[in-house]
Amino acid sequence: MSWIASPKTNKTVVVGMSGGVDSCATALILKEQGYRVIGVTLKVWKDEENPDRRWQERSCCKVGVARYVAQRLGIEHHVIDVQPEFRRAVIDDFVAGYLGGETPNPCVRCNERIKFGRLFEIAMEFGADFLATGHYVRLERNERTGRPVLKRAADGQKDQSYFLYRLQPGILPRLIFPLGNLKKADVRRRVESLDLPADEMQESQEICFVTQQDYRQFLSIQAPEASRPGRFVSSEGEDLGRHQGVAFYTIGQRRGLGLSAAERLYVIDIRPEDNTVVVGAESELLCEELRVNELNLFTEQPLERPMDANVKIRYRNEAAPARIEPLDEKTVRVNLQSPQRAVTPGQSAVFYRGDELLGGGIICDTVRLEGRDAPRPAENPSQNGHPRLDKKTALC
């Protein structure tokens, strides 16, 4: 059952208009349904309006396109500069994560803190009844409890529920996701009437603020201290060579290591505390247990008893069956039924039951398969206040 069952002709909705196809379609659909639509485009990054680059190479926010579509639809449109907030909430977090040997997901943080944090505040300041975005996710009502629940989108290839697990449960009744039951091809057909140039119909890049360079170049500019050479070592501690800086590597990486060996080597551990990158065989990437903190749940809060769920450890991964055990209010242990490859600290572990999104958290510790029968080492306090497993059996 859809959470928004019928058009609200006397209601106001703020639409987050990035200028991409999906947000333009969202504004169009809600205008057709009779809502009073206000378009809001957030300026998040200084390169977004550089006229010398195609928009797909600049940013997720195309101010000119959003303004053009708002004029075509005859709706109110505002451009709001949130660059300082975006830097603090997303970019600084991104840089700090890599410097700390983790692999952060900036889209998760942006949705949590900017698109459904700051933008929701802006929508309420405008006196809107709802906030809508072009995310591919379904928001429905649980017929038994009456509460809103998030579910995977009808288009499995475009489903974005993984990136929305950090939304605050209290704002769900004020959200609208018009694209959740549509296929991408249907959305493209809906915006044909807007006469968008062919270039504007393409997908934007994944990390909107990393422009004209890869993330390593971005880090070198934003944090010159990232370029600090150190040791490559084997899992047995053998010195294998020199790396360029721990921030430039991620768990599971094989290419670009610059190492010669009889077998393929993969990054299996990153140790910022002694500036060391550990490499080993692909079999050493298998993980059977992980610890997840910064927990956010749409169900029971806090989690008081173990629960079974399917867990996605990466956006493109299939969800895997697991047992989730609470350790404290914001931390759980996830025991995987089948070992997973290259589970990476800093990434998100997201929990599902069927199509329903239950919540998730940030991966902070993982136990490799080889540590199954090893005695649990002494635990040391981690940077975030939670115990951290010894480096011999953990990947963070």
Secondary structure, DSSP 4 states (H G I P E B T S, - for coil): -BSS-S--TT-EEEEE--SSHHHHHHHHHHHHTT-EEEEEEEE--TTTT-TTS-GGGT-S--HHHHHHHHHHHT-EEEEEE-HHHHIIIIIHHHHHHHHTT----HHHHHIIIIIIIIHHHHHHHTT-SEEE----EEEEE-TTT--EEEEE-SSTTT--GGGGTTS-GGGGGGEE-TTTTS-HHHHHHHTGGGT--GGGGSPPPSSTT--SS-HHHHHHHH-GGG---EEEEETT--EEEEES-GGG--TT--TT-----SS--EEEEEEGGGTEEEEE-GGGGEEEEEEEEEEEESSSSS--S-EEEEEESSTTSPPEEEEEEEEETTEEEEEEEEEEE---TTSEEEEEETTEEEEEEEEEEEEEGGGTTSPPPPPEE-TTSSEE--TTTB--
